[in-house]
Amino acid sequence: MVAGMTIDTQQPAARTPRTTPMAAPTVTATSAAAAPTLIRLEHINAFYGQKQALFDVNLDIPDNTVTAFIGASGCGKSTLLRCLNRMNDTIPSARVEGAIRMDGTDINSPAIDPVQVRTRIGMVFQKPNPFPMSIYDNIAYGPRTHKLHGSKADLDELVEKSLRRAALWDEVKDRLNKSGLGLSGGQQQRLVIARTLAVSPAVILMDEPCSALDPIATAHIEALIDQLREHTCIVIVTHSMAQAARVSQRTAFFHMGKLIESGPTDQIFTMPKLDQTQDYITGRFG
């Protein structure tokens, strides 16, 4: 099945060409080849108490690809991201309906341990959140908790490998016993990514991972995302159209809890099918 969605018949009509189109962000990300679907969302509805936050979302998320969720604040992007690793389970008033299938298994099934789901589907938040412990222990925490290592030498190797994959090893190799809280903001975010990588997740969710960082740190994180997607499925929520265009191969546009349009990033940014998508991409609303 081709990644994407069936557009609701209540959504706006197909876009007609404009006589004076506004310029969209330059798309520099390479379009994804036909990657296999890793996660399939089927009729996802999400509620916080009586308030419905997501409405009948259907979407395929391919492996080895960066998928960007875009849309105005409050449109449901972060809610959907939290649905993908059952973080909404921690909110008493939250309720999710529908199926989220990973490798064919519905992760919302009561028989599935949410802790195991979060091991396979890691998350990086908007603000870097290293643990108040050493750089080494930040990385070793997950493998120790889940008993994913053997000897001390094995753990040392895993810590180094994770830091190297996060492009942080050369900057911290001589101070592994120092607190992770002493790193710069960009380094802390890469430390958190390394901590996530240490348990070998199949998917990494990123909720505005660069919003608190300066342009140089942002460039480091974006370069890292591009490297990681060769072996990992990445889903990123971003309010930056330029960032979505730079780092993603697929984009999904949300508005008021509904998935309006999804597809290859270059198509969404240059030839969207719907006026509503075009208006958001070009800054007419949102």
C-alpha positions in Angstrom: 0.0 0.0 0.0 1.3 3.4 -0.9 2.0 5.6 2.1 -0.6 8.3 2.5 -4.2 8.7 3.4 -7.7 8.7 1.9 -8.9 12.3 2.0 -12.2 12.7 3.8 -15.0 13.8 1.5 -15.7 16.7 3.8 -12.2 18.2 3.1 -11.7 21.1 0.7 -12.0 20.4 -3.0 -9.0 19.8 -5.2 -6.7 22.8 -5.7 -6.9 24.8 -8.8 -3.8 26.7 -10.2 -3.3 30.2 -8.8 -2.5 33.1 -11.1 -0.1 34.6 -8.5 1.3 31.8 -6.4 3.2 32.7 -3.3 6.7 31.2 -2.9 6.9 28.0 -0.8 10.0 27.1 1.2 12.8 25.7 -0.9 12.8 21.9 -0.7 16.2 20.5 -0.3 15.4 17.1 1.2 15.8 14.1 -1.1 12.5 12.4 -1.9 12.2 9.0 -0.3 12.4 5.9 -2.4 9.5 3.5 -2.0 10.3 2.4 1.6 8.2 -0.3 3.2 5.5 0.8 5.7 6.6 0.4 9.3 3.6 2.0 11.1 0.1 2.1 9.9 -2.5 4.3 11.6 -6.1 3.2 11.1 -9.0 5.5 12.1 -7.3 7.2 15.0 -9.5 9.3 17.2 -8.0 10.9 20.3 -9.8 12.6 23.2 -8.9 14.5 26.4 -12.0 14.1 28.5 -14.9 15.2 26.3 -12.7 17.2 23.9 -11.7 15.4 20.7 -8.2 16.2 19.5 -7.9 13.9 16.5 -10.5 12.9 14.0 -10.3 9.6 12.0 -6.6 9.9 11.1 -5.4 7.3 8.6 -1.7 7.3 7.7 1.2 5.0 6.7 4.6 5.9 8.0 7.5 4.3 6.1 10.7 2.9 7.5 14.1 4.6 6.9 12.4 7.8 6.2 11.8 11.2 8.0 8.1 12.0 8.2 7.3 15.6 9.2 4.0 16.5 10.9 3.2 20.2 10.1 0.3 22.4 11.0 -0.7 25.3 13.3 -0.5 25.1 17.1 -3.3 22.9 18.5 -3.9 21.0 15.3 -3.1 17.6 16.9 0.5 17.0 15.7 2.0 16.4 19.2 -1.1 14.4 20.3 -0.6 12.1 17.4 3.1 11.8 18.2 2.3 10.8 21.7 -0.2 8.2 20.4 2.6 6.5 18.5 4.4 5.4 21.7 1.4 5.4 24.1 2.6 8.4 26.0 -1.0 9.5 26.2 -1.5 6.5 28.5 0.1 8.6 31.2 -2.7 11.2 31.0 -5.8 10.1 33.0 -8.3 11.9 30.8 -6.8 10.8 27.5 -8.4 8.1 25.4 -7.3 6.8 22.0 -9.5 4.9 19.5 -8.4 3.0 16.4 -5.4 0.9 15.6 -1.7 1.7 15.4 0.0 -1.2 13.8 3.8 -1.7 13.9 5.0 -4.8 11.9 1.3 -5.8 11.9 0.8 -5.7 15.7 -1.6 -3.2 17.2 0.5 -1.4 19.9 -2.7 -0.2 21.5 -3.7 -3.8 22.4 -4.1 -4.4 26.2 -1.8 -7.4 25.8 1.1 -5.1 24.7 3.3 -3.6 27.5 3.6 0.1 26.9 7.1 0.1 28.4 8.2 -2.2 25.6 6.5 0.0 23.1 8.5 3.0 24.3 11.7 0.9 24.1 11.1 0.3 20.4 9.6 3.8 19.8 11.8 6.3 21.5 11.0 10.0 21.9 13.0 13.2 22.0 11.2 16.2 23.4 11.2 19.9 22.6 13.5 20.8 25.6 16.6 18.7 26.1 16.1 16.6 29.2 19.3 14.8 30.2 19.1 12.9 33.5 20.9 14.6 36.5 23.8 12.1 36.3 27.0 11.6 34.3 27.2 11.6 30.5 28.1 7.9 30.7 25.2 7.0 33.0 22.7 8.9 30.9 23.6 6.6 28.0 23.9 3.4 30.1 20.6 4.0 31.9 18.3 2.3 29.3 20.6 -0.7 28.6 20.9 -1.3 32.4 17.2 -1.0 33.0 16.3 -3.4 30.2 19.3 -5.6 30.7 20.5 -5.1 27.2 24.2 -5.5 27.9 26.5 -8.1 29.2 29.9 -7.2 30.7 31.2 -3.8 31.7 33.2 -3.8 28.4 30.0 -4.4 26.5 28.4 -1.5 28.1 31.4 0.7 27.5 31.3 -0.2 23.8 27.5 0.5 23.7 28.0 3.9 25.3 30.7 4.9 22.8 28.7 3.6 19.8 25.6 5.5 20.9 27.6 8.8 21.4 29.3 8.3 18.0 26.0 7.8 16.3 24.8 11.0 17.9 27.9 12.8 16.7 28.9 13.6 20.2 31.7 11.2 21.1 34.6 13.5 20.1 33.2 16.3 22.2 32.7 14.4 25.4 35.0 11.3 25.4 37.3 12.9 27.9 34.5 13.9 30.4 32.2 10.9 30.4 32.0 11.1 34.2 30.9 14.7 34.2 27.3 15.7 34.5 25.2 15.8 31.3 23.7 19.0 32.7 27.0 20.8 32.1 26.7 20.4 28.3 25.4 23.1 26.0 21.8 23.0 24.8 22.7 21.5 21.4 25.0 18.9 23.1 22.3 18.0 25.6 19.9 17.4 22.8 22.4 15.1 21.1 23.0 13.4 24.4 19.3 12.7 24.7 19.3 11.3 21.2 22.3 9.1 22.1 20.4 7.9 25.2 17.5 7.0 22.9 19.7 5.2 20.5 21.3 3.1 23.2 18.3 0.8 23.4 18.2 0.4 19.6 14.7 1.8 18.8 13.1 1.1 15.5 11.5 4.5 15.6 12.5 7.9 17.0 9.8 10.5 17.6 11.0 14.1 17.8 8.7 16.9 19.1 10.1 20.2 18.0 13.7 19.0 18.8 15.4 22.2 17.6 13.0 24.9 18.9 15.1 25.7 21.9 18.4 25.6 20.0 20.5 28.2 18.1 21.0 28.0 14.4 24.4 26.2 14.7 23.1 23.6 17.1 20.0 23.2 14.9 22.2 22.4 11.9 24.0 19.7 13.9 20.7 18.1 14.9 19.4 18.3 11.3 22.5 16.7 9.9 22.2 14.0 12.6 18.6 13.3 11.6 19.6 12.8 8.0 22.3 10.3 9.1 20.0 8.4 11.5 17.2 7.8 9.0 19.4 5.5 7.0 18.7 2.9 9.7 15.8 4.3 11.7 12.2 5.5 11.1 12.0 9.2 12.3 8.8 11.2 12.8 9.3 14.9 13.6 6.8 17.6 14.6 8.0 21.0 13.5 6.5 24.5 13.1 9.3 25.4 10.8 8.3 24.9 7.1 12.0 25.4 6.1 13.0 22.6 8.5 10.4 20.2 7.3 11.5 20.9 3.7 15.2 20.3 4.7 15.0 17.1 6.7 11.9 15.2 5.7 11.1 12.9 2.8 7.4 12.7 3.6 5.1 15.4 5.1 1.6 15.2 6.7 -0.4 18.5 7.1 -2.9 18.7 10.0 -5.6 21.2 10.7 -8.0 21.2 13.7 -7.3 17.6 14.5 -7.8 16.3 10.9 -5.1 15.0 8.5 -5.7 17.2 5.5 -3.1 16.0 3.1 0.1 13.8 3.1 2.6 12.7 0.6 6.2 13.2 -0.6 7.7 16.4 0.9 8.6 17.9 -2.5 5.0 17.3 -3.7 3.4 18.8 -0.6 5.6 21.9 -0.7 5.5 22.6 -4.5 2.3 21.0 -5.8 -0.1 20.3 -3.0 -3.5 18.9 -4.0 -5.6 21.1 -1.8 -6.0 24.9 -1.4 -5.9 24.5 2.4 -2.4 23.0 2.2 -1.2 25.6 -0.2 -2.5 28.4 2.0 -0.7 27.0 5.0 2.6 26.3 3.2 2.7 29.8 1.8 1.8 31.5 5.0 -1.8 32.6 4.1 -3.0 31.2 7.4 -1.6 29.4 10.5 
